[in-house]
Amino acid sequence: MRERRPTLDVSFDGVEVEAFGGESVLQCARRHQIEIPSLCYLEGLSVWGGCRVCVVEVAEDPRPRPACATPVTADMEVTTHSPRLKEYRKAIVELLFAEGNHVCAVCVSNGNCELQDVAVSVGMDHVRYESRSPLRLIDASHPKYLFDPNRCILCTRCVRVCDEIEGAHVWDIGSRGQHAVLTTDLNQPWGESSSCTWCGKCVAVCPTGSLSYQGSAVGEMQHHPDMIARLATARREGEWIDPEELS
């Protein structure tokens, strides 16, 4: 029998809910069907907190906090939607679009893109910032998959799932600042990677059209990030271990 987790009283936008000790604001909100947009967070992976789309306000703290990386505390008062948060989130998403080349009309993930969905949810209908439009070469060297760095938002989901779930650590982030880019095997072409297992988990978790299957046409690519939480839970609870092996 599982031990019952301690509970705390937390309020979201004035409504009190029950939170579990040790969970994050974002996890608690999602359990109670409270909408907070996010991009880099994915259940089953470690928390990175880099995209900042999930920022919330906490009473008596003037700083917006990332909900994915903020643990709940007793009697915490959280504001998930306010004029300030709306502007913050909208500006963040606009910057993500301005940093790369996100032309939805010709993207393999058009209609199945988390970045696109978040842009709609925050009310982004145009980009106020000058587009950098960097020219990044597409890596089509892998026989099964394709990497388009122009659509990458550096959420590190692929880095974390490859390291933490598959155990291969094919992906990493190279360089810094505006020159940061996703790399494979110390900047080798993906098709020449000696550590890639062809598992496809990185493709499954990508929130944009950056990682896709070879031959995918506009709007054909569908990702399946929910499978990672299932894999992580099964491994944590030993669902694939024969009980006789433990005796």
C-alpha positions as CSV (number, residue, x, y, z in Angstrom):
1,M,0.0,0.0,0.0
2,R,1.3,3.4,-0.9
3,E,1.9,5.9,1.8
4,R,-0.4,8.9,1.6
5,R,1.4,12.1,0.7
6,P,1.1,15.1,3.0
7,T,-1.3,17.8,1.8
8,L,-1.2,21.6,1.8
9,D,-3.8,24.3,1.2
10,V,-2.9,26.4,-1.8
11,S,-5.1,29.0,-3.6
12,F,-5.1,29.7,-7.4
13,D,-6.7,32.9,-8.4
14,G,-8.6,33.0,-5.1
15,V,-9.8,29.4,-5.3
16,E,-8.5,27.1,-2.6
17,V,-7.3,23.6,-3.6
18,E,-5.4,20.7,-2.1
19,A,-1.8,20.4,-3.0
20,F,0.7,17.6,-2.3
21,G,3.9,18.3,-0.5
22,G,6.9,18.3,-2.8
23,E,5.0,19.0,-6.0
24,S,5.4,22.1,-8.1
25,V,2.9,24.9,-8.7
26,L,2.5,23.7,-12.3
27,Q,1.9,20.1,-11.3
28,C,-0.7,21.1,-8.7
29,A,-2.4,23.4,-11.2
30,R,-2.6,20.7,-13.9
31,R,-4.0,18.2,-11.4
32,H,-6.9,20.6,-10.8
33,Q,-7.3,21.5,-14.5
34,I,-6.0,25.0,-14.0
35,E,-4.5,26.3,-17.2
36,I,-0.9,27.5,-17.2
37,P,0.9,27.5,-20.5
38,S,4.3,25.9,-20.8
39,L,6.8,24.7,-23.4
40,C,10.0,23.3,-21.9
41,Y,8.3,21.4,-19.1
42,L,7.4,17.7,-19.7
43,E,6.1,15.3,-17.1
44,G,8.6,12.5,-16.6
45,L,11.6,14.6,-17.3
46,S,13.7,16.8,-15.0
47,V,12.7,20.4,-14.6
48,W,14.7,22.9,-16.7
49,G,12.7,26.1,-16.3
50,G,14.2,27.8,-19.3
51,C,11.3,28.9,-21.5
52,R,9.6,31.0,-18.7
53,V,6.2,30.7,-20.4
54,C,4.7,29.3,-17.2
55,V,5.5,32.3,-15.0
56,V,3.0,33.0,-12.3
57,E,2.7,35.5,-9.5
58,V,2.9,34.6,-5.8
59,A,1.5,36.8,-3.1
60,E,4.1,39.1,-1.4
61,D,6.7,38.4,-4.0
62,P,7.2,41.0,-6.7
63,R,9.0,38.6,-9.0
64,P,7.2,36.4,-11.5
65,R,8.1,32.8,-10.8
66,P,8.3,29.8,-13.2
67,A,5.5,27.5,-12.1
68,C,7.4,24.4,-13.1
69,A,10.3,25.1,-10.8
70,T,8.4,26.6,-7.9
71,P,7.4,24.2,-5.1
72,V,4.1,24.6,-3.4
73,T,4.1,25.9,0.2
74,A,1.4,26.0,2.9
75,D,-1.2,28.8,2.3
76,M,0.5,29.9,-0.9
77,E,-1.5,32.3,-3.0
78,V,-0.9,32.0,-6.7
79,T,-2.1,34.2,-9.5
80,T,-2.1,32.4,-12.9
81,H,-3.6,35.1,-15.0
82,S,-3.1,38.9,-14.7
83,P,-2.5,41.8,-17.2
84,R,1.3,41.6,-16.3
85,L,1.5,37.9,-16.8
86,K,-0.4,38.2,-20.1
87,E,2.2,40.7,-21.4
88,Y,5.1,38.7,-20.1
89,R,4.0,35.4,-21.8
90,K,3.1,37.2,-25.0
91,A,6.5,38.9,-25.2
92,I,8.3,35.6,-24.5
93,V,6.5,33.8,-27.2
94,E,7.1,36.6,-29.7
95,L,10.8,36.5,-28.9
96,L,10.8,32.7,-29.6
97,F,9.3,33.4,-33.0
98,A,11.7,36.2,-33.7
99,E,14.7,34.2,-32.7
100,G,14.2,31.5,-35.3
101,N,12.3,30.8,-38.6
102,H,8.8,29.7,-37.7
103,V,6.7,29.9,-40.8
104,C,3.7,27.8,-39.8
105,A,2.2,27.5,-43.3
106,V,5.1,25.4,-44.6
107,C,5.9,23.5,-41.4
108,V,5.6,19.7,-41.0
109,S,4.0,20.3,-37.5
110,N,1.5,22.9,-38.6
111,G,-1.7,22.2,-36.6
112,N,0.2,19.8,-34.3
113,C,2.6,22.3,-32.7
114,E,2.8,23.3,-29.1
115,L,4.5,26.6,-29.8
116,Q,1.7,27.4,-32.2
117,D,-0.9,26.4,-29.6
118,V,0.8,28.5,-26.9
119,A,0.9,31.5,-29.3
120,V,-2.8,31.3,-29.7
121,S,-3.5,30.9,-26.0
122,V,-1.5,34.0,-25.1
123,G,-3.1,36.1,-27.8
124,M,-0.1,36.5,-30.1
125,D,-1.2,37.5,-33.5
126,H,2.0,39.3,-34.7
127,V,5.6,39.7,-33.6
128,R,6.7,43.1,-32.5
129,Y,10.4,42.3,-32.5
130,E,12.8,42.3,-35.5
131,S,13.2,38.8,-36.8
132,R,16.8,37.5,-36.6
133,S,16.1,34.9,-39.4
134,P,19.3,33.0,-38.9
135,L,20.4,30.7,-41.7
136,R,20.9,27.3,-40.1
137,L,21.5,24.2,-42.2
138,I,19.1,21.4,-41.9
139,D,20.6,18.0,-40.9
140,A,19.0,15.3,-43.0
141,S,21.9,12.9,-42.6
142,H,19.9,10.4,-40.5
143,P,18.1,7.7,-42.5
144,K,14.9,7.9,-40.4
145,Y,14.8,11.4,-38.8
146,L,15.3,15.1,-39.8
147,F,16.6,18.0,-37.7
148,D,15.6,21.5,-38.6
149,P,17.5,23.9,-36.3
150,N,15.6,26.9,-37.7
151,R,12.5,25.7,-35.8
152,C,14.3,24.8,-32.6
153,I,13.4,26.8,-29.4
154,L,16.1,25.2,-27.3
155,C,13.6,23.7,-24.8
156,T,16.1,20.9,-24.2
157,R,13.3,18.3,-24.1
158,C,15.2,16.1,-26.5
159,V,18.4,16.5,-24.5
160,R,16.7,15.4,-21.3
161,V,14.7,12.5,-22.7
162,C,17.8,11.1,-24.5
163,D,19.9,11.4,-21.4
164,E,17.3,10.5,-18.7
165,I,15.0,8.0,-20.4
166,E,17.0,6.4,-23.2
167,G,20.4,6.9,-21.5
168,A,22.2,7.7,-24.8
169,H,22.9,11.5,-24.4
170,V,23.1,12.1,-28.1
171,W,21.9,15.7,-27.9
172,D,23.3,18.7,-26.2
173,I,23.5,22.5,-26.4
174,G,26.5,24.0,-28.1
175,S,27.7,27.7,-27.9
176,R,26.0,30.4,-25.9
177,G,23.5,33.2,-26.2
178,Q,22.2,33.9,-29.6
179,H,24.7,31.4,-31.1
180,A,23.4,28.5,-29.0
181,V,22.3,25.5,-31.1
182,L,21.3,21.9,-30.6
183,T,24.2,19.5,-31.4
184,T,24.6,15.7,-31.7
185,D,27.7,13.9,-30.6
186,L,30.0,16.9,-30.2
187,N,28.7,18.6,-33.3
188,Q,28.7,15.6,-35.6
189,P,26.0,15.0,-38.2
190,W,23.1,13.1,-36.7
191,G,23.4,10.4,-39.3
192,E,27.0,9.8,-38.2
193,S,26.2,9.5,-34.5
194,S,27.6,6.4,-32.9
195,S,25.4,6.8,-29.8
196,C,22.0,7.3,-31.4
197,T,19.8,4.2,-30.8
198,W,17.1,5.3,-33.4
199,C,14.5,5.1,-30.5
200,G,12.7,8.3,-31.7
201,K,12.0,9.6,-28.2
202,C,13.6,13.0,-29.1
203,V,11.2,13.3,-32.1
204,A,8.2,12.3,-29.9
205,V,8.8,15.1,-27.4
206,C,9.7,17.9,-29.7
207,P,7.2,20.8,-29.3
208,T,7.8,22.2,-32.7
209,G,8.6,21.0,-36.2
210,S,12.3,20.9,-35.4
211,L,12.6,17.1,-35.1
212,S,10.5,15.1,-37.5
213,Y,10.4,11.9,-39.6
214,Q,12.0,11.9,-43.0
215,G,9.5,12.5,-45.7
216,S,6.9,14.3,-43.6
217,A,4.9,16.8,-45.5
218,V,3.3,20.0,-44.3
219,G,1.0,19.3,-41.3
220,E,1.7,15.6,-41.3
221,M,4.1,15.4,-38.3
222,Q,2.5,14.5,-35.0
223,H,4.5,14.3,-31.8
224,H,3.6,12.1,-28.7
225,P,5.2,13.7,-25.6
226,D,2.7,12.0,-23.2
227,M,4.4,8.7,-23.6
228,I,7.4,9.9,-21.6
229,A,5.4,10.2,-18.4
230,R,4.2,6.6,-18.9
231,L,7.7,5.3,-19.4
232,A,9.1,7.2,-16.4
233,T,6.3,5.9,-14.1
234,A,6.7,2.4,-15.3
235,R,10.5,2.4,-14.7
236,R,10.2,4.1,-11.3
237,E,7.6,1.5,-10.1
238,G,9.4,-1.4,-11.7
239,E,6.4,-2.5,-13.8
240,W,8.7,-4.4,-16.3
241,I,10.6,-6.3,-13.6
242,D,9.7,-9.9,-12.9
243,P,8.7,-10.1,-9.2
244,E,10.6,-13.4,-9.0
245,E,13.8,-11.5,-9.9
246,L,13.4,-9.4,-6.7
247,S,13.0,-12.4,-4.4
